[in-house]
């Protein structure tokens, strides 16, 4: 009996020691894993707006429309940032380079008070490297023929394409794909492509660019913007080279261009990156 009592006492002492050790050990707190990030938005970021305007997304049109809070008015045209446009003109007044009169884009389309404006800006850094031997630029819009639409590829003016095969004759076909859609390849005429004059350049939100070649938006697809040499464009989305398309808003246009063209026209859309020029040379 004494032995049993001693064993019971020893067991109780061991249990007490274990409990004391557990109490002395620091408690470990298990934090829940971080929540996954929300899905990226499907629409592009809205353009910069004055403080009293708000951009609202129209899913059916895949475009932003704009609400003026003080008056409750709405419009499809991007409200102008007059201060930003003025900064563009003031940026290079010390350079002494004269340019044509620029008209800021507004619904009222007022002209600048001055007869001449001065503009200069730091050009974007030139990209490094060489142009791939199989890279070409489309010089016009081209649609597949109805009888062979499955094997042919629709391309638009300014599209950067990679050519995998080229017929010996200039009047025949090439086979390739657009750099922005590498998984979709097809045939298109060799006569509508030419070698790029420069490497593709990355663009950043807020960049101010000129236009060195006219571009007419394709009629069958929305979202593109017709531009002309002399137009002043502001980049709305970051684009990494060699992306072929840049989403922009029209900031201003030269006085030599008819005002009627822009009064009811689109103010934002996609334009070919290859047709964008340094802002210092956007007016000829």
ZATISE-605786 format. One line per field, with one value per residue (C-alpha): residue number from 0; residue in three letters; z, y, x. Coordinates in nm, 3 decimals, decimal comma. Example, Ala and Ser with C-alpha at 12.3 -4.5 7.8 and 13.67 -1.06 7.14 Angstrom:
REM residues 2
pos = c(0:1)
code = c(ALA:SER)
z = c(0,780:0,714)
y = c(-0,450:-0,106)
x = c(1,230:1,367)
This chain:
REM residues 284
pos = c(0:1:2:3:4:5:6:7:8:9:10:11:12:13:14:15:16:17:18:19:20:21:22:23:24:25:26:27:28:29:30:31:32:33:34:35:36:37:38:39:40:41:42:43:44:45:46:47:48:49:50:51:52:53:54:55:56:57:58:59:60:61:62:63:64:65:66:67:68:69:70:71:72:73:74:75:76:77:78:79:80:81:82:83:84:85:86:87:88:89:90:91:92:93:94:95:96:97:98:99:100:101:102:103:104:105:106:107:108:109:110:111:112:113:114:115:116:117:118:119:120:121:122:123:124:125:126:127:128:129:130:131:132:133:134:135:136:137:138:139:140:141:142:143:144:145:146:147:148:149:150:151:152:153:154:155:156:157:158:159:160:161:162:163:164:165:166:167:168:169:170:171:172:173:174:175:176:177:178:179:180:181:182:183:184:185:186:187:188:189:190:191:192:193:194:195:196:197:198:199:200:201:202:203:204:205:206:207:208:209:210:211:212:213:214:215:216:217:218:219:220:221:222:223:224:225:226:227:228:229:230:231:232:233:234:235:236:237:238:239:240:241:242:243:244:245:246:247:248:249:250:251:252:253:254:255:256:257:258:259:260:261:262:263:264:265:266:267:268:269:270:271:272:273:274:275:276:277:278:279:280:281:282:283)
code = c(UNK:UNK:UNK:UNK:UNK:UNK:UNK:UNK:UNK:UNK:UNK:UNK:UNK:UNK:UNK:UNK:UNK:UNK:UNK:UNK:UNK:UNK:UNK:UNK:UNK:UNK:UNK:UNK:UNK:UNK:UNK:UNK:UNK:UNK:UNK:UNK:UNK:UNK:UNK:UNK:UNK:UNK:UNK:UNK:UNK:UNK:UNK:UNK:UNK:UNK:UNK:UNK:UNK:UNK:UNK:UNK:UNK:UNK:UNK:UNK:UNK:UNK:UNK:UNK:UNK:UNK:UNK:UNK:UNK:UNK:UNK:UNK:UNK:UNK:UNK:UNK:UNK:UNK:UNK:UNK:UNK:UNK:UNK:UNK:UNK:UNK:UNK:UNK:UNK:UNK:UNK:UNK:UNK:UNK:UNK:UNK:UNK:UNK:UNK:UNK:UNK:UNK:UNK:UNK:UNK:UNK:UNK:UNK:UNK:UNK:UNK:UNK:UNK:UNK:UNK:UNK:UNK:UNK:UNK:UNK:UNK:UNK:UNK:UNK:UNK:UNK:UNK:UNK:UNK:UNK:UNK:UNK:UNK:UNK:UNK:UNK:UNK:UNK:UNK:UNK:UNK:UNK:UNK:UNK:UNK:UNK:UNK:UNK:UNK:UNK:UNK:UNK:UNK:UNK:UNK:UNK:UNK:UNK:UNK:UNK:UNK:UNK:UNK:UNK:UNK:UNK:UNK:UNK:UNK:UNK:UNK:UNK:UNK:UNK:UNK:UNK:UNK:UNK:UNK:UNK:UNK:UNK:UNK:UNK:UNK:UNK:UNK:UNK:UNK:UNK:UNK:UNK:UNK:UNK:UNK:UNK:UNK:UNK:UNK:UNK:UNK:UNK:UNK:UNK:UNK:UNK:UNK:UNK:UNK:UNK:UNK:UNK:UNK:UNK:UNK:UNK:UNK:UNK:UNK:UNK:UNK:UNK:UNK:UNK:UNK:UNK:UNK:UNK:UNK:UNK:UNK:UNK:UNK:UNK:UNK:UNK:UNK:UNK:UNK:UNK:UNK:UNK:UNK:UNK:UNK:UNK:UNK:UNK:UNK:UNK:UNK:UNK:UNK:UNK:UNK:UNK:UNK:UNK:UNK:UNK:UNK:UNK:UNK:UNK:UNK:UNK:UNK:UNK:UNK:UNK:UNK:UNK:UNK:UNK:UNK:UNK:UNK:UNK:UNK:UNK:UNK:UNK:UNK:UNK)
z = c(0,000:0,083:-0,257:-0,431:-0,241:-0,332:-0,700:-0,695:-0,532:-0,794:-1,075:-0,925:-0,891:-1,255:-1,371:-1,169:-1,316:-1,669:-1,607:-1,469:-1,773:-2,011:-1,830:-1,846:-2,226:-2,439:-2,619:-2,999:-3,186:-3,529:-3,763:-4,054:-4,400:-4,587:-4,811:-5,186:-5,383:-5,559:-5,932:-6,162:-6,322:-6,677:-6,792:-6,847:-6,583:-6,626:-6,754:-6,520:-6,447:-6,281:-5,915:-5,979:-6,240:-6,194:-6,447:-6,470:-6,669:-6,927:-6,967:-7,284:-7,469:-7,295:-7,247:-6,968:-6,949:-6,724:-6,458:-6,348:-5,981:-5,934:-6,232:-6,264:-6,635:-6,817:-7,133:-7,331:-7,392:-7,150:-6,943:-7,017:-6,772:-6,871:-6,614:-6,755:-7,110:-6,995:-6,824:-7,153:-7,327:-7,038:-7,002:-7,278:-7,318:-7,263:-7,570:-7,821:-8,056:-8,220:-8,298:-8,450:-8,235:-8,027:-7,929:-7,600:-7,641:-7,473:-7,553:-7,636:-7,833:-7,748:-7,915:-7,724:-7,686:-7,810:-8,177:-8,113:-7,844:-7,737:-7,656:-7,569:-7,359:-7,264:-7,515:-7,384:-7,365:-7,673:-7,625:-7,646:-7,881:-8,246:-8,440:-8,490:-8,852:-8,868:-8,721:-8,955:-8,939:-9,117:-9,340:-9,378:-9,246:-9,407:-9,364:-9,453:-9,767:-9,694:-9,875:-9,665:-9,342:-9,116:-9,245:-9,289:-9,020:-8,985:-8,918:-8,870:-8,972:-8,730:-8,603:-8,515:-8,657:-8,638:-8,971:-8,956:-9,331:-9,634:-9,999:-10,244:-10,446:-10,308:-10,452:-10,239:-9,874:-9,545:-9,241:-8,893:-8,584:-8,408:-8,116:-7,888:-7,986:-8,033:-8,008:-8,319:-8,650:-9,015:-9,366:-9,485:-9,795:-9,810:-9,984:-9,669:-9,436:-9,411:-9,177:-8,864:-8,865:-8,493:-8,194:-8,001:-7,700:-7,359:-7,263:-6,919:-6,786:-6,829:-7,116:-7,371:-7,732:-8,080:-8,395:-8,701:-8,927:-8,978:-8,842:-8,916:-8,661:-8,814:-8,867:-8,763:-8,419:-8,147:-7,906:-8,152:-8,199:-8,531:-8,509:-8,738:-8,733:-8,500:-8,246:-7,886:-7,698:-7,332:-7,244:-7,011:-6,959:-6,914:-7,218:-7,222:-7,545:-7,788:-7,738:-8,059:-7,914:-7,668:-7,496:-7,511:-7,475:-7,709:-7,523:-7,804:-8,181:-8,415:-8,530:-8,892:-8,844:-8,896:-8,563:-8,692:-8,705:-8,326:-8,197:-8,208:-8,237:-7,992:-7,736:-7,610:-7,772:-7,895:-8,141:-8,293:-8,086:-8,405:-8,503:-8,177:-8,192:-7,941:-7,827:-7,939:-8,302:-8,294:-8,510:-8,851)
y = c(0,000:0,237:0,168:0,242:0,567:0,666:0,590:0,796:1,086:1,067:1,068:1,369:1,553:1,477:1,604:1,923:1,979:1,930:2,179:2,434:2,391:2,440:2,757:2,894:2,836:3,140:3,098:3,089:3,291:3,158:3,447:3,376:3,386:3,718:3,752:3,720:4,047:4,146:4,077:4,342:4,576:4,493:4,854:5,090:5,355:5,675:5,993:6,272:6,499:6,834:6,809:6,854:6,575:6,198:5,917:5,642:5,320:5,214:4,836:4,819:5,080:4,982:5,353:5,607:5,884:6,185:6,335:6,698:6,689:7,057:7,060:6,686:6,708:6,410:6,388:6,136:6,393:6,409:6,732:6,936:6,992:7,352:7,383:7,079:7,213:7,550:7,374:7,202:7,536:7,699:7,412:7,518:7,892:7,938:7,730:7,989:7,731:7,865:7,641:7,672:7,789:7,499:7,479:7,298:7,040:7,160:7,125:7,498:7,470:7,818:7,940:8,046:8,421:8,428:8,405:8,185:7,934:7,794:7,430:7,210:6,898:6,646:6,358:6,006:5,802:5,597:5,220:5,001:4,708:4,631:4,575:4,201:4,094:3,951:4,255:4,466:4,749:4,740:5,044:5,023:4,850:4,512:4,274:3,902:3,791:3,633:3,309:3,245:3,437:3,151:3,137:3,513:3,772:4,110:4,383:4,758:5,043:5,082:4,723:4,562:4,210:3,928:3,744:3,371:3,309:3,539:3,464:3,554:3,773:4,113:4,061:3,752:3,665:3,665:3,456:3,599:3,740:4,074:4,133:4,204:3,874:3,612:3,325:3,436:3,396:3,413:3,531:3,894:4,067:4,134:4,466:4,618:4,573:4,759:4,758:4,976:5,305:5,273:5,042:5,032:5,263:5,219:5,489:5,609:5,763:6,140:6,138:6,411:6,298:6,438:6,258:6,213:6,025:6,035:5,745:5,681:5,466:5,143:5,164:4,810:4,818:5,077:5,220:5,363:5,735:5,913:6,151:6,383:6,539:6,838:6,679:6,678:6,354:6,254:5,888:5,730:5,378:5,244:5,048:4,835:4,787:4,630:4,701:4,833:5,036:5,325:5,449:5,830:6,135:6,432:6,732:6,991:7,031:7,294:7,591:7,493:7,189:7,242:7,277:7,087:6,765:6,755:6,910:6,582:6,347:6,100:6,234:5,909:5,583:5,360:5,486:5,314:5,359:5,383:5,702:5,885:6,146:6,344:6,641:6,880:6,786:6,725:7,031:7,085)
x = c(0,000:0,282:0,438:0,107:0,071:0,425:0,360:0,041:0,224:0,500:0,243:0,067:0,399:0,486:0,146:0,188:0,536:0,404:0,123:0,369:0,597:0,305:0,202:0,556:0,587:0,483:0,157:0,186:-0,072:-0,160:-0,241:-0,474:-0,312:-0,346:-0,647:-0,581:-0,577:-0,899:-0,923:-0,783:-1,042:-1,144:-1,171:-0,875:-0,805:-1,009:-0,843:-0,741:-1,038:-1,108:-1,210:-1,583:-1,608:-1,639:-1,576:-1,841:-1,796:-2,057:-2,026:-2,237:-2,030:-1,703:-1,633:-1,628:-1,886:-1,842:-2,071:-2,047:-2,149:-2,249:-2,488:-2,569:-2,478:-2,325:-2,113:-1,910:-1,635:-1,344:-1,365:-1,051:-0,772:-0,701:-0,425:-0,245:-0,262:-0,129:0,161:0,243:0,282:0,469:0,715:0,952:0,913:1,284:1,373:1,254:1,100:0,785:0,488:0,144:-0,146:-0,282:-0,647:-0,719:-0,993:-1,315:-1,682:-1,687:-1,359:-1,223:-0,905:-0,600:-0,567:-0,209:-0,123:0,180:0,264:0,596:0,641:0,935:0,963:1,224:1,203:1,153:1,473:1,547:1,500:1,807:1,865:1,798:1,478:1,410:1,457:1,105:0,926:0,712:0,457:0,121:0,078:-0,302:-0,613:-0,670:-0,964:-0,968:-1,147:-1,489:-1,403:-1,089:-1,143:-1,033:-0,676:-0,627:-0,551:-0,718:-0,462:-0,488:-0,263:0,027:0,003:0,336:0,350:0,603:0,640:0,714:0,702:0,721:0,653:0,928:0,693:0,592:0,243:0,180:0,131:0,314:0,222:0,253:0,085:0,035:0,273:-0,025:-0,197:0,077:-0,169:-0,361:-0,176:-0,278:-0,199:-0,203:-0,060:0,310:0,239:0,082:0,382:0,711:1,008:0,980:1,170:1,249:1,220:0,895:0,897:0,736:0,484:0,379:0,057:0,074:0,325:0,252:0,304:0,266:0,154:0,376:0,131:-0,245:-0,449:-0,817:-0,998:-1,137:-1,511:-1,604:-1,436:-1,489:-1,236:-0,984:-0,909:-0,851:-0,555:-0,360:-0,012:-0,025:-0,259:-0,138:-0,213:-0,189:-0,118:-0,379:-0,236:0,116:0,235:0,548:0,745:0,688:0,317:0,162:-0,127:-0,142:-0,460:-0,467:-0,687:-0,676:-0,532:-0,511:-0,503:-0,355:-0,560:-0,501:-0,723:-1,098:-1,277:-1,580:-1,379:-1,349:-1,670:-1,864:-1,568:-1,419:-1,174:-1,015:-0,909:-0,629:-0,368:-0,061:0,254:0,462:0,271:0,352:0,626:0,828:0,622:0,896:0,829:0,455:0,380:0,535)
